[in-house]
Amino acid sequence: MQDISFGFQAAAADVASVPDHQLYRDLMSDCELGHRLGYDAAWLLEHHFSDYYPTPSPLPMMAHIAAKFPDLSLGTSVLVLPWYHPLRLAEEIAMLNMLTRGTLHLGIGRGTAKMEYDAYNIDMNEGRARFSEVFKIVERGLKGEPFTHHGRFWNIERPIRLRPDPVDKPVHFYGAIGSPASAEVMGDLGIPPICLSTFPDGLLVKILDRWRARAGARANGAILPISVKMFIADTDEEARDIGRRYFPAYFALQADHYEADANPWTEIPEYADFSRMFANLRKLTDPAELGPFHDSNLVGSAETICRRIDALMGLGFNYFMVSCATPGTPLAVRQQMMTRFAEEICPRYSSAMRKGRAA
């Protein structure tokens, strides 16, 4: 069987009446547990100005995690590039890579929430172009050589060289995929996609096919992550009961954060796909509507979860980023889920986690 890797989403997941500083302490507690259980990496989100995963500064948080757990690899899902000055971002990535012993898995994307774009005074119609230009500058900067740049949004007239000097440890970049068109953008940039398991399997196949067609030889041997929500129990019905209890709050915050009910993307051509994708988001706050979502993610008994992992592996994915840190899910519940998943599922697929358990 193909050997695959498992990371976990480390999130400041909002729980009623819990102050922000406690959310971040809980995030660190998840990292301690994930490191001890043998997960490959902790993956952090970036969101601003709302209760929906309030982690606005993932890179400083990752530096803090690295100081506590230096062998734990770290990831982002995702850094929203249009909101950054590319040189400052490249410097912070270079600094973080120097301070860590583990691998940096940096998921990057263009963002979806209009209220975040509005707050940063950036036109969403420029999102895709800004994303590509920022990435190209970051990529050039991380080579450690003097460079200039002349683009649509950024000009670097005088040759500059980034500090600190790059260390001999590659940074792995992945591009968030919201549509097959995004897959082509990532293929042109030579970045593997990072996908969501909530996309229909047929769409996931189309995304990977279009990405490979544009990436060419760069697709060979690529790490292909997929983000999946996870609740595990003795039976499928028990796991779905957990999902019906905790997922509605997650979808309510998501719908509020993205203003899905108002459909703010109708006048933004680059985001037409999101008008369709988010059209029915609010209905998932109804526990009775969660069946298809449970089916596409890892919600069920160990046997059911393994069948879903096998199906996603069959599509081509080889890195699973699992998340049970949904808003409203108590720390004890999500850590129970992380532990059971690491003990009952991961060793079936990961040689590293099998060795860890043996040790």
Salt bridges, closest charged atoms under 4 A:
ASP30 OD2 - ARG334 NE 2.69
GLU32 OE2 - ARG36 NE 3.18
ASP40 OD2 - HIS105 NE2 3.49
GLU46 OE2 - HIS48 NE2 2.75
ASP71 OD1 - ARG101 NE 3.03
GLU92 OE2 - ARG88 NE 3.31
GLU116 OE1 - HIS257 NE2 2.97
ASP118 OD2 - LYS114 NZ 2.94
GLU126 OE1 - ARG130 NE 2.95
GLU133 OE2 - HIS149 NE2 2.93
GLU157 OE1 - HIS150 NE2 2.94
ASP165 OD1 - ARG161 NH1 2.30
ASP165 OD1 - ARG163 NE 4.00
GLU184 OE2 - ARG210 NH2 2.86
GLU184 OE1 - ARG214 NH1 3.09
ASP188 OD2 - ARG214 NH2 2.86
ASP201 OD1 - ARG308 NH2 2.93
ASP209 OD1 - ARG212 NH1 3.84
ASP234 OD1 - ARG340 NH2 2.95
GLU237 OE2 - ARG244 NH2 2.31
ASP241 OD1 - ARG244 NH2 2.51
ASP256 OD1 - ARG282 NH2 2.80
ASP261 OD2 - ARG282 NH2 2.68
GLU270 OE1 - ARG110 NH1 3.55
ASP273 OD1 - ARG276 NH2 2.16
ASP295 OD1 - ARG240 NH2 2.33
GLU344 OE2 - ARG340 NE 2.81
